[in-house]
Amino acid sequence: MKILIYFLLVLAAGLIVYNATFLDFQDTFSGDSKTALIGILASSIVVVLMVILLMSRAISKKSGE
C-alpha cells in the first residue's frame, strides 16, 4: 500500500506541473486555463490527502495498533 501512496503522490505532482503549462495568467478563468486550474486544484487535494494518510499510518504504527 505504501508504494501505491507514493505512486499517487508522484502522479499528482506530475499532473500539477503538466496543468501549470496550460495556465494563461492574463485570462486565468476562461478556456483551457480554467480547466488547468481545476486540474491543479484536484491534484493538490490528492497530494494533501495522501500526506495525511501517510502521517496517520505512521502514527498508528507508533501507537501500536
Phi and psi in radians as a Rosetta constraint file:
Dihedral C 1 N 2 CA 2 C 2 CIRCULARHARMONIC -1.112 0.35
Dihedral N 2 CA 2 C 2 N 3 CIRCULARHARMONIC -0.648 0.35
Dihedral C 2 N 3 CA 3 C 3 CIRCULARHARMONIC -1.150 0.35
Dihedral N 3 CA 3 C 3 N 4 CIRCULARHARMONIC -0.679 0.35
Dihedral C 3 N 4 CA 4 C 4 CIRCULARHARMONIC -1.104 0.35
Dihedral N 4 CA 4 C 4 N 5 CIRCULARHARMONIC -0.723 0.35
Dihedral C 4 N 5 CA 5 C 5 CIRCULARHARMONIC -1.116 0.35
Dihedral N 5 CA 5 C 5 N 6 CIRCULARHARMONIC -0.788 0.35
Dihedral C 5 N 6 CA 6 C 6 CIRCULARHARMONIC -1.155 0.35
Dihedral N 6 CA 6 C 6 N 7 CIRCULARHARMONIC -0.638 0.35
Dihedral C 6 N 7 CA 7 C 7 CIRCULARHARMONIC -1.089 0.35
Dihedral N 7 CA 7 C 7 N 8 CIRCULARHARMONIC -0.765 0.35
Dihedral C 7 N 8 CA 8 C 8 CIRCULARHARMONIC -1.143 0.35
Dihedral N 8 CA 8 C 8 N 9 CIRCULARHARMONIC -0.629 0.35
Dihedral C 8 N 9 CA 9 C 9 CIRCULARHARMONIC -1.097 0.35
Dihedral N 9 CA 9 C 9 N 10 CIRCULARHARMONIC -0.800 0.35
Dihedral C 9 N 10 CA 10 C 10 CIRCULARHARMONIC -1.150 0.35
Dihedral N 10 CA 10 C 10 N 11 CIRCULARHARMONIC -0.725 0.35
Dihedral C 10 N 11 CA 11 C 11 CIRCULARHARMONIC -1.102 0.35
Dihedral N 11 CA 11 C 11 N 12 CIRCULARHARMONIC -0.765 0.35
Dihedral C 11 N 12 CA 12 C 12 CIRCULARHARMONIC -1.144 0.35
Dihedral N 12 CA 12 C 12 N 13 CIRCULARHARMONIC -0.697 0.35
Dihedral C 12 N 13 CA 13 C 13 CIRCULARHARMONIC -1.124 0.35
Dihedral N 13 CA 13 C 13 N 14 CIRCULARHARMONIC -0.685 0.35
Dihedral C 13 N 14 CA 14 C 14 CIRCULARHARMONIC -1.110 0.35
Dihedral N 14 CA 14 C 14 N 15 CIRCULARHARMONIC -0.687 0.35
Dihedral C 14 N 15 CA 15 C 15 CIRCULARHARMONIC -1.190 0.35
Dihedral N 15 CA 15 C 15 N 16 CIRCULARHARMONIC -0.580 0.35
Dihedral C 15 N 16 CA 16 C 16 CIRCULARHARMONIC -1.101 0.35
Dihedral N 16 CA 16 C 16 N 17 CIRCULARHARMONIC -0.796 0.35
Dihedral C 16 N 17 CA 17 C 17 CIRCULARHARMONIC -1.139 0.35
Dihedral N 17 CA 17 C 17 N 18 CIRCULARHARMONIC -0.757 0.35
Dihedral C 17 N 18 CA 18 C 18 CIRCULARHARMONIC -1.082 0.35
Dihedral N 18 CA 18 C 18 N 19 CIRCULARHARMONIC -0.803 0.35
Dihedral C 18 N 19 CA 19 C 19 CIRCULARHARMONIC -1.213 0.35
Dihedral N 19 CA 19 C 19 N 20 CIRCULARHARMONIC -0.469 0.35
Dihedral C 19 N 20 CA 20 C 20 CIRCULARHARMONIC -1.149 0.35
Dihedral N 20 CA 20 C 20 N 21 CIRCULARHARMONIC -0.428 0.35
Dihedral C 20 N 21 CA 21 C 21 CIRCULARHARMONIC -1.258 0.35
Dihedral N 21 CA 21 C 21 N 22 CIRCULARHARMONIC -0.325 0.35
Dihedral C 21 N 22 CA 22 C 22 CIRCULARHARMONIC -1.631 0.35
Dihedral N 22 CA 22 C 22 N 23 CIRCULARHARMONIC -0.044 0.35
Dihedral C 22 N 23 CA 23 C 23 CIRCULARHARMONIC -1.267 0.35
Dihedral N 23 CA 23 C 23 N 24 CIRCULARHARMONIC 2.372 0.35
Dihedral C 23 N 24 CA 24 C 24 CIRCULARHARMONIC -2.013 0.35
Dihedral N 24 CA 24 C 24 N 25 CIRCULARHARMONIC 1.887 0.35
Dihedral C 24 N 25 CA 25 C 25 CIRCULARHARMONIC -1.284 0.35
Dihedral N 25 CA 25 C 25 N 26 CIRCULARHARMONIC -0.210 0.35
Dihedral C 25 N 26 CA 26 C 26 CIRCULARHARMONIC -1.358 0.35
Dihedral N 26 CA 26 C 26 N 27 CIRCULARHARMONIC -0.635 0.35
Dihedral C 26 N 27 CA 27 C 27 CIRCULARHARMONIC -2.399 0.35
Dihedral N 27 CA 27 C 27 N 28 CIRCULARHARMONIC 1.402 0.35
Dihedral C 27 N 28 CA 28 C 28 CIRCULARHARMONIC -1.248 0.35
Dihedral N 28 CA 28 C 28 N 29 CIRCULARHARMONIC -0.555 0.35
Dihedral C 28 N 29 CA 29 C 29 CIRCULARHARMONIC -1.815 0.35
Dihedral N 29 CA 29 C 29 N 30 CIRCULARHARMONIC 0.649 0.35
Dihedral C 29 N 30 CA 30 C 30 CIRCULARHARMONIC -2.540 0.35
Dihedral N 30 CA 30 C 30 N 31 CIRCULARHARMONIC 2.607 0.35
Dihedral C 30 N 31 CA 31 C 31 CIRCULARHARMONIC 1.092 0.35
Dihedral N 31 CA 31 C 31 N 32 CIRCULARHARMONIC -2.376 0.35
Dihedral C 31 N 32 CA 32 C 32 CIRCULARHARMONIC -1.124 0.35
Dihedral N 32 CA 32 C 32 N 33 CIRCULARHARMONIC -0.483 0.35
Dihedral C 32 N 33 CA 33 C 33 CIRCULARHARMONIC -1.164 0.35
Dihedral N 33 CA 33 C 33 N 34 CIRCULARHARMONIC -0.671 0.35
Dihedral C 33 N 34 CA 34 C 34 CIRCULARHARMONIC -1.161 0.35
Dihedral N 34 CA 34 C 34 N 35 CIRCULARHARMONIC -0.712 0.35
Dihedral C 34 N 35 CA 35 C 35 CIRCULARHARMONIC -1.125 0.35
Dihedral N 35 CA 35 C 35 N 36 CIRCULARHARMONIC -0.687 0.35
Dihedral C 35 N 36 CA 36 C 36 CIRCULARHARMONIC -1.139 0.35
Dihedral N 36 CA 36 C 36 N 37 CIRCULARHARMONIC -0.698 0.35
Dihedral C 36 N 37 CA 37 C 37 CIRCULARHARMONIC -1.088 0.35
Dihedral N 37 CA 37 C 37 N 38 CIRCULARHARMONIC -0.724 0.35
Dihedral C 37 N 38 CA 38 C 38 CIRCULARHARMONIC -1.119 0.35
Dihedral N 38 CA 38 C 38 N 39 CIRCULARHARMONIC -0.722 0.35
Dihedral C 38 N 39 CA 39 C 39 CIRCULARHARMONIC -1.130 0.35
Dihedral N 39 CA 39 C 39 N 40 CIRCULARHARMONIC -0.703 0.35
Dihedral C 39 N 40 CA 40 C 40 CIRCULARHARMONIC -1.148 0.35
Dihedral N 40 CA 40 C 40 N 41 CIRCULARHARMONIC -0.742 0.35
Dihedral C 40 N 41 CA 41 C 41 CIRCULARHARMONIC -1.100 0.35
Dihedral N 41 CA 41 C 41 N 42 CIRCULARHARMONIC -0.791 0.35
Dihedral C 41 N 42 CA 42 C 42 CIRCULARHARMONIC -1.122 0.35
Dihedral N 42 CA 42 C 42 N 43 CIRCULARHARMONIC -0.728 0.35
Dihedral C 42 N 43 CA 43 C 43 CIRCULARHARMONIC -1.169 0.35
Dihedral N 43 CA 43 C 43 N 44 CIRCULARHARMONIC -0.646 0.35
Dihedral C 43 N 44 CA 44 C 44 CIRCULARHARMONIC -1.125 0.35
Dihedral N 44 CA 44 C 44 N 45 CIRCULARHARMONIC -0.673 0.35
Dihedral C 44 N 45 CA 45 C 45 CIRCULARHARMONIC -1.119 0.35
Dihedral N 45 CA 45 C 45 N 46 CIRCULARHARMONIC -0.708 0.35
Dihedral C 45 N 46 CA 46 C 46 CIRCULARHARMONIC -1.084 0.35
Dihedral N 46 CA 46 C 46 N 47 CIRCULARHARMONIC -0.742 0.35
Dihedral C 46 N 47 CA 47 C 47 CIRCULARHARMONIC -1.064 0.35
Dihedral N 47 CA 47 C 47 N 48 CIRCULARHARMONIC -0.812 0.35
Dihedral C 47 N 48 CA 48 C 48 CIRCULARHARMONIC -1.082 0.35
Dihedral N 48 CA 48 C 48 N 49 CIRCULARHARMONIC -0.774 0.35
Dihedral C 48 N 49 CA 49 C 49 CIRCULARHARMONIC -1.140 0.35
Dihedral N 49 CA 49 C 49 N 50 CIRCULARHARMONIC -0.692 0.35
Dihedral C 49 N 50 CA 50 C 50 CIRCULARHARMONIC -1.197 0.35
Dihedral N 50 CA 50 C 50 N 51 CIRCULARHARMONIC -0.635 0.35
Dihedral C 50 N 51 CA 51 C 51 CIRCULARHARMONIC -1.163 0.35
Dihedral N 51 CA 51 C 51 N 52 CIRCULARHARMONIC -0.710 0.35
Dihedral C 51 N 52 CA 52 C 52 CIRCULARHARMONIC -1.077 0.35
Dihedral N 52 CA 52 C 52 N 53 CIRCULARHARMONIC -0.729 0.35
Dihedral C 52 N 53 CA 53 C 53 CIRCULARHARMONIC -1.108 0.35
Dihedral N 53 CA 53 C 53 N 54 CIRCULARHARMONIC -0.758 0.35
Dihedral C 53 N 54 CA 54 C 54 CIRCULARHARMONIC -1.077 0.35
Dihedral N 54 CA 54 C 54 N 55 CIRCULARHARMONIC -0.733 0.35
Dihedral C 54 N 55 CA 55 C 55 CIRCULARHARMONIC -1.175 0.35
Dihedral N 55 CA 55 C 55 N 56 CIRCULARHARMONIC -0.707 0.35
Dihedral C 55 N 56 CA 56 C 56 CIRCULARHARMONIC -1.183 0.35
Dihedral N 56 CA 56 C 56 N 57 CIRCULARHARMONIC -0.622 0.35
Dihedral C 56 N 57 CA 57 C 57 CIRCULARHARMONIC -1.166 0.35
Dihedral N 57 CA 57 C 57 N 58 CIRCULARHARMONIC -0.673 0.35
Dihedral C 57 N 58 CA 58 C 58 CIRCULARHARMONIC -1.155 0.35
Dihedral N 58 CA 58 C 58 N 59 CIRCULARHARMONIC -0.689 0.35
Dihedral C 58 N 59 CA 59 C 59 CIRCULARHARMONIC -1.164 0.35
Dihedral N 59 CA 59 C 59 N 60 CIRCULARHARMONIC -0.753 0.35
Dihedral C 59 N 60 CA 60 C 60 CIRCULARHARMONIC -1.178 0.35
Dihedral N 60 CA 60 C 60 N 61 CIRCULARHARMONIC -0.547 0.35
Dihedral C 60 N 61 CA 61 C 61 CIRCULARHARMONIC -1.202 0.35
Dihedral N 61 CA 61 C 61 N 62 CIRCULARHARMONIC -0.665 0.35
Dihedral C 61 N 62 CA 62 C 62 CIRCULARHARMONIC -1.263 0.35
Dihedral N 62 CA 62 C 62 N 63 CIRCULARHARMONIC -0.537 0.35
Dihedral C 62 N 63 CA 63 C 63 CIRCULARHARMONIC -1.393 0.35
Dihedral N 63 CA 63 C 63 N 64 CIRCULARHARMONIC -0.207 0.35
Dihedral C 63 N 64 CA 64 C 64 CIRCULARHARMONIC 1.588 0.35
Dihedral N 64 CA 64 C 64 N 65 CIRCULARHARMONIC 0.305 0.35
